[in-house]
């Protein structure tokens, strides 16, 4: 892919590393001279030291033939302007970081895929690690629903039961779904069926419409999540 990355800060630099390592043709636009020089000396990519909110700069970066543009600056106004110009150039895939949640609708209106402020997401993740230590990993969906990973503890209410037995026992509500099972730390994940029996040590990927509340994590034997 031909990817234009705008910004070489805390978000842009790891992205540049991943994109170049993946064999993509990458062009970086960075208005800070020191950052531009550092990226140019560190990664196999073209770096343009200029202002990406100027259309000619994007054209110099070959944006009119790019497959994707990702704007990662720390200013939403800059990211919005870059995305608007990218739309004019008909770039197929346009993605931007959004720092202020109030600006999300603006990006949606111009048809841009967005990622909420990564620093805030990291902060929420760290807080969740303390608040709900049973959760290995999670992703919020909407206001309450979550997809999360959790291990089955020995002698937990669900240990040794098939999914059908767990459902009959009222352990799995209508808003819960076990999506995948990783067993013995490797191999292809098990796609759960009604007759799939859960075992202590299984790492489950679970969807819950009400999130990973302590009442939910109790089912898997994690009572430490109660305040």
KOLNU-850778 format. One line per 5 residues: for each residue x, y, z of N, C-alpha, C. Coordinates in nm, 3 decimals. Layout:
<atoms>
X,Y,Z,X,Y,Z,X,Y,Z  ...
</atoms>
This chain:
<atoms>
0.083,-0.120,0.000,0.000,0.000,0.000,0.087,0.125,0.000  0.035,0.231,-0.060,0.099,0.362,-0.056,0.025,0.440,0.053  0.095,0.472,0.163,0.032,0.535,0.280,0.098,0.668,0.310  0.017,0.770,0.326,0.066,0.900,0.371,0.032,0.914,0.519  0.132,0.941,0.600,0.111,0.958,0.744,0.144,1.102,0.779
0.049,1.170,0.839,0.068,1.310,0.879,0.095,1.316,1.028  0.213,1.363,1.065,0.251,1.373,1.205,0.344,1.261,1.247  0.453,1.300,1.314,0.550,1.201,1.360,0.574,1.217,1.509  0.464,1.227,1.582,0.472,1.242,1.727,0.459,1.108,1.797  0.402,1.110,1.918,0.389,0.989,1.999,0.301,0.883,1.932
0.204,0.926,1.853,0.116,0.832,1.783,0.172,0.797,1.646  0.216,0.899,1.574,0.263,0.879,1.437,0.388,0.794,1.427  0.482,0.812,1.519,0.609,0.741,1.506,0.594,0.589,1.515  0.521,0.535,1.615,0.500,0.389,1.615,0.426,0.341,1.491  0.333,0.425,1.442,0.259,0.390,1.321,0.353,0.381,1.201
0.446,0.476,1.191,0.545,0.474,1.083,0.628,0.347,1.090  0.668,0.310,1.210,0.748,0.188,1.229,0.672,0.065,1.181  0.545,0.054,1.221,0.463,-0.061,1.183,0.439,-0.064,1.031  0.407,0.053,0.975,0.374,0.061,0.832,0.495,0.029,0.745  0.612,0.079,0.782,0.732,0.051,0.702,0.775,-0.094,0.719
0.764,-0.147,0.840,0.801,-0.286,0.864,0.709,-0.381,0.787  0.587,-0.335,0.758,0.491,-0.417,0.684,0.512,-0.413,0.534  0.618,-0.345,0.490,0.650,-0.343,0.349,0.573,-0.242,0.268  0.506,-0.149,0.333,0.429,-0.047,0.263,0.520,0.066,0.215  0.476,0.135,0.111,0.544,0.256,0.067,0.487,0.371,0.149
0.570,0.430,0.231,0.523,0.529,0.329,0.584,0.666,0.303  0.499,0.768,0.306,0.545,0.907,0.300,0.494,0.977,0.426  0.584,1.044,0.495,0.550,1.113,0.620,0.557,1.263,0.599  0.457,1.334,0.650,0.458,1.480,0.648,0.466,1.528,0.793  0.570,1.603,0.823,0.591,1.651,0.960,0.645,1.794,0.953
0.577,1.887,1.020,0.617,2.028,1.013,0.727,2.064,1.111  0.751,1.979,1.212,0.860,2.002,1.306,0.989,1.946,1.247  1.089,2.030,1.230,1.211,1.990,1.160,1.286,1.878,1.234  1.296,1.889,1.367,1.369,1.788,1.444,1.303,1.651,1.433  1.170,1.650,1.442,1.098,1.524,1.431,1.111,1.465,1.291
1.105,1.552,1.192,1.118,1.507,1.052,1.254,1.443,1.029  1.359,1.506,1.081,1.494,1.452,1.063,1.511,1.319,1.135  1.452,1.307,1.253,1.463,1.183,1.330,1.396,1.067,1.256  1.276,1.092,1.201,1.206,0.987,1.127,1.284,0.949,1.001  1.337,1.050,0.931,1.411,1.024,0.808,1.534,0.938,0.832
1.595,0.954,0.949,1.716,0.877,0.980,1.686,0.742,1.044  1.559,0.721,1.081,1.524,0.598,1.154,1.446,0.496,1.071  1.374,0.543,0.970,1.284,0.454,0.896,1.304,0.467,0.745  1.268,0.359,0.675,1.280,0.355,0.529,1.155,0.418,0.468  1.151,0.550,0.465,1.036,0.620,0.411,1.078,0.760,0.365
0.995,0.820,0.282,1.017,0.957,0.240,0.956,1.049,0.344  1.029,1.152,0.386,0.978,1.247,0.485,0.976,1.386,0.424  0.861,1.451,0.434,0.846,1.587,0.384,0.829,1.681,0.503  0.921,1.775,0.518,0.914,1.873,0.627,0.833,1.992,0.578  0.701,1.987,0.606,0.614,2.092,0.555,0.478,2.085,0.626
0.388,2.174,0.585,0.255,2.186,0.646,0.154,2.104,0.565  0.097,2.001,0.627,0.004,1.912,0.557,-0.132,1.974,0.533  -0.160,2.091,0.592,-0.288,2.157,0.566,-0.284,2.238,0.437  -0.171,2.236,0.369,-0.158,2.300,0.238,-0.169,2.192,0.131  -0.260,2.211,0.038,-0.289,2.108,-0.062,-0.164,2.069,-0.142
-0.080,2.168,-0.175,0.041,2.138,-0.253,0.134,2.043,-0.178  0.134,2.052,-0.045,0.218,1.961,0.034,0.170,1.818,0.018  0.039,1.800,0.022,-0.017,1.666,0.004,0.012,1.614,-0.136  0.006,1.702,-0.234,0.038,1.662,-0.371,0.185,1.623,-0.383  0.272,1.698,-0.315,0.415,1.663,-0.315,0.438,1.525,-0.253
0.350,1.488,-0.160,0.360,1.358,-0.095,0.296,1.247,-0.179  0.239,1.283,-0.294,0.176,1.183,-0.379,0.041,1.138,-0.328  -0.025,1.225,-0.249,-0.152,1.186,-0.188,-0.259,1.155,-0.291  -0.249,1.216,-0.411,-0.349,1.192,-0.514,-0.343,1.051,-0.571  -0.237,0.978,-0.539,-0.229,0.837,-0.581,-0.214,0.742,-0.463
-0.233,0.796,-0.342,-0.218,0.715,-0.221,-0.338,0.623,-0.201  -0.313,0.509,-0.139,-0.421,0.417,-0.102,-0.487,0.459,0.029  -0.408,0.527,0.113,-0.461,0.565,0.244,-0.384,0.684,0.299  -0.453,0.762,0.381,-0.389,0.870,0.457,-0.433,0.860,0.602  -0.337,0.872,0.693,-0.366,0.868,0.837,-0.311,0.996,0.900
-0.400,1.073,0.961,-0.359,1.198,1.025,-0.350,1.178,1.176  -0.231,1.205,1.233,-0.207,1.171,1.374,-0.162,1.291,1.457  -0.182,1.413,1.409,-0.132,1.528,1.484,-0.211,1.545,1.614  -0.158,1.629,1.703,-0.225,1.650,1.832,-0.326,1.763,1.829  -0.359,1.812,1.708,-0.457,1.919,1.693,-0.572,1.872,1.604
-0.693,1.867,1.660,-0.808,1.822,1.581,-0.833,1.911,1.460  -0.812,2.043,1.477,-0.835,2.135,1.365,-0.744,2.101,1.247  -0.619,2.068,1.278,-0.525,2.029,1.172,-0.571,1.899,1.106  -0.609,1.802,1.188,-0.653,1.673,1.134,-0.777,1.688,1.046  -0.869,1.774,1.087,-0.990,1.797,1.008,-0.955,1.857,0.872
-0.867,1.957,0.873,-0.828,2.021,0.747,-0.758,1.922,0.655  -0.670,1.841,0.711,-0.599,1.741,0.632,-0.698,1.642,0.571  -0.797,1.601,0.650,-0.896,1.505,0.601,-0.984,1.564,0.491  -1.020,1.691,0.505,-1.100,1.757,0.402,-1.023,1.764,0.270  -0.896,1.800,0.277,-0.814,1.804,0.156,-0.797,1.664,0.098
-0.785,1.565,0.184,-0.772,1.426,0.138,-0.896,1.380,0.065  -1.012,1.426,0.112,-1.138,1.395,0.043,-1.138,1.455,-0.097  -1.088,1.579,-0.107,-1.081,1.644,-0.238,-0.992,1.566,-0.334  -0.888,1.503,-0.279,-0.795,1.427,-0.362,-0.840,1.283,-0.384  -0.958,1.250,-0.332,-1.019,1.117,-0.352,-0.933,1.003,-0.301
-0.867,1.023,-0.187,-0.791,0.915,-0.125,-0.891,0.811,-0.074  -0.876,0.684,-0.110,-0.978,0.583,-0.076,-1.000,0.563,0.075  -0.892,0.562,0.151,-0.904,0.535,0.296,-0.843,0.651,0.373  -0.925,0.715,0.454,-0.880,0.829,0.534,-0.913,0.800,0.681  -0.811,0.806,0.766,-0.827,0.777,0.908,-0.763,0.890,0.987
-0.824,0.925,1.100,-0.768,1.032,1.183,-0.784,1.002,1.330  -0.688,1.050,1.408,-0.700,1.051,1.553,-0.790,1.169,1.591  -0.875,1.150,1.691,-0.961,1.257,1.741,-0.933,1.274,1.891  -0.892,1.392,1.930,-0.856,1.416,2.069,-0.974,1.463,2.154  -1.061,1.542,2.096,-1.178,1.592,2.170,-1.302,1.516,2.123
-1.365,1.439,2.212,-1.483,1.360,2.172,-1.593,1.445,2.110  -1.600,1.573,2.145,-1.702,1.661,2.088,-1.685,1.680,1.937  -1.566,1.648,1.887,-1.539,1.666,1.745,-1.567,1.541,1.661  -1.606,1.433,1.727,-1.626,1.307,1.655,-1.729,1.322,1.543  -1.837,1.395,1.569,-1.943,1.411,1.469,-1.892,1.483,1.345
-1.800,1.577,1.364,-1.746,1.650,1.248,-1.674,1.553,1.156  -1.591,1.467,1.215,-1.518,1.370,1.133,-1.613,1.274,1.064  -1.718,1.233,1.135,-1.815,1.141,1.075,-1.887,1.208,0.958  -1.919,1.336,0.973,-1.991,1.408,0.868,-1.910,1.418,0.739  -1.777,1.424,0.753,-1.696,1.431,0.632,-1.650,1.292,0.586
-1.701,1.189,0.653,-1.678,1.051,0.609,-1.540,0.998,0.638  -1.490,1.028,0.759,-1.356,0.984,0.797,-1.364,0.881,0.909  -1.290,0.772,0.895,-1.279,0.677,1.005,-1.193,0.738,1.115  -1.232,0.717,1.238,-1.164,0.784,1.348,-1.118,0.688,1.456  -1.022,0.735,1.534,-0.979,0.667,1.655,-0.977,0.769,1.766
-1.049,0.741,1.874,-1.054,0.833,1.987,-0.915,0.849,2.048  -0.894,0.963,2.111,-0.768,0.997,2.176,-0.701,0.875,2.238  -0.591,0.825,2.180,-0.525,0.704,2.232,-0.477,0.717,2.376  -0.435,0.838,2.414,-0.389,0.857,2.552,-0.502,0.830,2.651  -0.623,0.875,2.615,-0.737,0.851,2.703,-0.772,0.702,2.706
-0.763,0.636,2.590,-0.792,0.493,2.584,-0.694,0.415,2.671  -0.567,0.455,2.666,-0.466,0.390,2.748,-0.495,0.412,2.896  -0.533,0.536,2.930,-0.565,0.567,3.069,-0.683,0.483,3.118  -0.786,0.471,3.034,-0.902,0.389,3.070,-0.863,0.242,3.087  -0.774,0.196,2.999,-0.729,0.057,3.005,-0.655,0.031,3.136
-0.566,0.123,3.174,-0.490,0.107,3.298,-0.582,0.111,3.420  -0.679,0.201,3.416,-0.774,0.209,3.527,-0.855,0.080,3.536  -0.894,0.028,3.420,-0.972,-0.096,3.417,-0.890,-0.212,3.472  -0.760,-0.213,3.447,-0.674,-0.320,3.496,-0.672,-0.326,3.648  -0.688,-0.209,3.710,-0.693,-0.203,3.856,-0.833,-0.232,3.906
-0.932,-0.175,3.839,-1.071,-0.188,3.881,-1.125,-0.328,3.859  -1.088,-0.392,3.746,-1.136,-0.526,3.712,-1.016,-0.615,3.678  -0.940,-0.659,3.779,-0.818,-0.736,3.752,-0.842,-0.870,3.683  -0.966,-0.921,3.685,-0.993,-1.050,3.621,-0.989,-1.040,3.469  -1.008,-0.919,3.415,-1.018,-0.902,3.271,-0.879,-0.897,3.209
-0.853,-0.988,3.116,-0.723,-0.992,3.048,-0.715,-0.882,2.944  -0.819,-0.865,2.865,-0.824,-0.763,2.761,-0.971,-0.734,2.734  -1.000,-0.613,2.687,-1.141,-0.581,2.662,-1.155,-0.474,2.555  -1.275,-0.467,2.500,-1.308,-0.363,2.403,-1.453,-0.322,2.428  -1.473,-0.192,2.446,-1.608,-0.142,2.469,-1.683,-0.129,2.337
-1.812,-0.164,2.341,-1.899,-0.150,2.225,-2.021,-0.069,2.270  -2.036,0.052,2.219,-2.145,0.138,2.264,-2.122,0.185,2.406  -2.232,0.210,2.477,-2.221,0.267,2.611,-2.194,0.163,2.719  -2.245,0.040,2.704,-2.232,-0.060,2.810,-2.168,-0.190,2.765  -2.200,-0.234,2.646,-2.155,-0.366,2.600,-2.003,-0.372,2.588
-1.948,-0.490,2.613,-1.804,-0.511,2.604,-1.774,-0.651,2.551  -1.664,-0.662,2.481,-1.605,-0.792,2.448,-1.478,-0.799,2.532  -1.463,-0.907,2.609,-1.348,-0.917,2.698,-1.295,-1.059,2.705  -1.172,-1.073,2.752,-1.110,-1.203,2.772,-1.100,-1.230,2.922  -1.129,-1.354,2.960,-1.126,-1.392,3.101,-1.097,-1.542,3.111
-1.024,-1.582,3.213,-0.994,-1.724,3.233,-1.100,-1.790,3.322  -1.120,-1.918,3.299,-1.211,-1.997,3.383,-1.130,-2.050,3.501  -1.175,-2.019,3.622,-1.105,-2.067,3.741,-1.160,-2.203,3.786  -1.074,-2.279,3.849,-1.113,-2.411,3.899,-1.224,-2.397,4.002  -1.322,-2.485,3.992,-1.439,-2.487,4.082,-1.528,-2.363,4.069
-1.513,-2.289,3.960,-1.605,-2.177,3.936,-1.740,-2.234,3.893  -1.846,-2.156,3.901,-1.979,-2.208,3.864,-1.986,-2.266,3.725  -1.902,-2.219,3.634,-1.910,-2.264,3.495,-1.809,-2.374,3.463  -1.715,-2.399,3.552,-1.610,-2.499,3.529,-1.671,-2.639,3.513  -1.636,-2.707,3.404,-1.682,-2.843,3.381,-1.817,-2.853,3.314
-1.883,-2.742,3.292,-2.016,-2.745,3.229,-2.004,-2.721,3.079  -2.096,-2.783,3.005,-2.108,-2.747,2.864,-2.181,-2.613,2.857  -2.175,-2.550,2.741,-2.245,-2.423,2.727,-2.396,-2.442,2.744  -2.446,-2.554,2.695,-2.589,-2.583,2.711,-2.624,-2.599,2.858  -2.540,-2.669,2.933,-2.565,-2.687,3.077,-2.557,-2.554,3.151
-2.460,-2.471,3.111,-2.446,-2.340,3.175,-2.567,-2.252,3.147  -2.619,-2.262,3.026,-2.737,-2.184,2.990,-2.859,-2.233,3.067  -2.875,-2.365,3.077,-2.987,-2.423,3.151,-2.982,-2.384,3.298  -2.859,-2.372,3.353,-2.841,-2.336,3.493,-2.857,-2.187,3.517  -2.880,-2.112,3.410,-2.900,-1.968,3.424,-2.773,-1.888,3.441
-2.658,-1.951,3.408,-2.531,-1.881,3.424,-2.505,-1.783,3.308  -2.557,-1.815,3.191,-2.537,-1.730,3.075,-2.668,-1.660,3.041  -2.670,-1.529,3.054,-2.791,-1.453,3.024,-2.807,-1.439,2.873  -2.922,-1.388,2.831,-2.948,-1.368,2.689,-2.853,-1.266,2.627  -2.793,-1.182,2.712,-2.703,-1.078,2.663,-2.556,-1.121,2.669
-2.532,-1.249,2.694,-2.396,-1.300,2.698,-2.373,-1.402,2.589  -2.252,-1.399,2.533,-2.216,-1.494,2.429,-2.067,-1.525,2.442  -2.032,-1.653,2.453,-1.892,-1.694,2.454,-1.851,-1.714,2.309  -1.758,-1.632,2.265,-1.723,-1.623,2.124,-1.613,-1.721,2.084  -1.514,-1.740,2.172,-1.400,-1.826,2.139,-1.337,-1.879,2.268
-1.267,-1.992,2.255,-1.200,-2.055,2.368,-1.057,-2.088,2.329  -0.961,-2.041,2.408,-0.821,-2.080,2.389,-0.785,-2.175,2.502  -0.734,-2.293,2.465,-0.707,-2.397,2.565,-0.561,-2.438,2.559  -0.502,-2.453,2.675,-0.363,-2.499,2.689,-0.262,-2.405,2.623  -0.301,-2.278,2.614,-0.207,-2.175,2.572,-0.161,-2.176,2.428
-0.232,-2.243,2.341,-0.186,-2.242,2.202,-0.285,-2.310,2.109  -0.245,-2.318,1.983,-0.330,-2.382,1.884,-0.442,-2.291,1.838  -0.521,-2.343,1.748,-0.633,-2.267,1.693,-0.743,-2.255,1.797  -0.799,-2.135,1.817,-0.908,-2.120,1.914,-1.025,-2.211,1.882  -1.091,-2.259,1.986,-1.208,-2.345,1.972,-1.331,-2.258,1.947
-1.406,-2.294,1.845,-1.534,-2.226,1.821,-1.639,-2.296,1.906  -1.694,-2.229,2.006,-1.783,-2.297,2.101,-1.918,-2.335,2.041  -1.964,-2.453,2.079,-2.097,-2.502,2.044,-2.171,-2.535,2.173  -2.295,-2.575,2.160,-2.373,-2.606,2.280,-2.315,-2.717,2.363  -2.249,-2.816,2.296,-2.195,-2.931,2.370,-2.047,-2.912,2.406
-1.993,-2.791,2.384,-1.854,-2.764,2.421,-1.844,-2.749,2.572  -1.753,-2.828,2.632,-1.739,-2.824,2.778,-1.624,-2.730,2.816  -1.651,-2.643,2.911,-1.550,-2.548,2.956,-1.464,-2.610,3.065  -1.335,-2.578,3.063,-1.241,-2.635,3.159,-1.165,-2.523,3.230  -1.126,-2.550,3.353,-1.045,-2.454,3.427,-0.918,-2.424,3.348
-0.883,-2.297,3.340,-0.766,-2.256,3.265,-0.799,-2.208,3.125  -0.919,-2.236,3.076,-0.960,-2.187,2.944,-0.960,-2.034,2.944  -0.909,-1.977,2.836,-0.918,-1.833,2.817,-1.034,-1.807,2.722  -1.136,-1.741,2.772,-1.258,-1.720,2.694,-1.264,-1.577,2.641  -1.314,-1.564,2.519,-1.352,-1.433,2.466,-1.503,-1.424,2.480
-1.549,-1.326,2.556,-1.690,-1.318,2.594,-1.749,-1.184,2.550  -1.870,-1.188,2.496,-1.947,-1.066,2.471,-2.052,-1.054,2.580  -2.062,-0.935,2.640,-2.166,-0.911,2.739,-2.231,-0.777,2.712  -2.363,-0.778,2.695,-2.436,-0.656,2.668,-2.434,-0.558,2.783  -2.405,-0.610,2.904,-2.400,-0.524,3.023,-2.257,-0.500,3.070
-2.161,-0.541,2.989,-2.022,-0.521,3.026,-1.972,-0.628,3.122  -1.845,-0.615,3.161,-1.784,-0.714,3.251,-1.803,-0.670,3.396  -1.926,-0.678,3.443,-1.957,-0.641,3.581,-1.908,-0.750,3.676  -1.894,-0.718,3.805,-1.853,-0.822,3.901,-1.946,-0.943,3.901  -2.075,-0.919,3.878,-2.170,-1.032,3.873,-2.139,-1.124,3.756
-2.090,-1.067,3.648,-2.052,-1.148,3.532,-1.922,-1.223,3.559  -1.822,-1.155,3.613,-1.692,-1.221,3.635,-1.702,-1.327,3.744  -1.801,-1.316,3.834,-1.823,-1.421,3.935,-1.849,-1.556,3.870  -1.917,-1.554,3.756,-1.953,-1.679,3.686,-1.829,-1.760,3.652  -1.718,-1.690,3.627,-1.595,-1.757,3.587,-1.500,-1.777,3.705
-1.549,-1.746,3.826,-1.472,-1.773,3.947,-1.383,-1.658,3.991  -1.404,-1.539,3.936,-1.322,-1.424,3.973,-1.401,-1.333,4.066  -1.383,-1.358,4.195,-1.457,-1.282,4.294,-1.379,-1.158,4.341  -1.257,-1.144,4.290,-1.173,-1.032,4.334,-1.216,-0.899,4.272  -1.308,-0.903,4.177,-1.347,-0.780,4.109,-1.449,-0.699,4.188
-1.498,-0.754,4.301,-1.591,-0.676,4.383,-1.516,-0.568,4.459  -1.574,-0.447,4.462,-1.509,-0.336,4.534,-1.506,-0.365,4.684
</atoms>
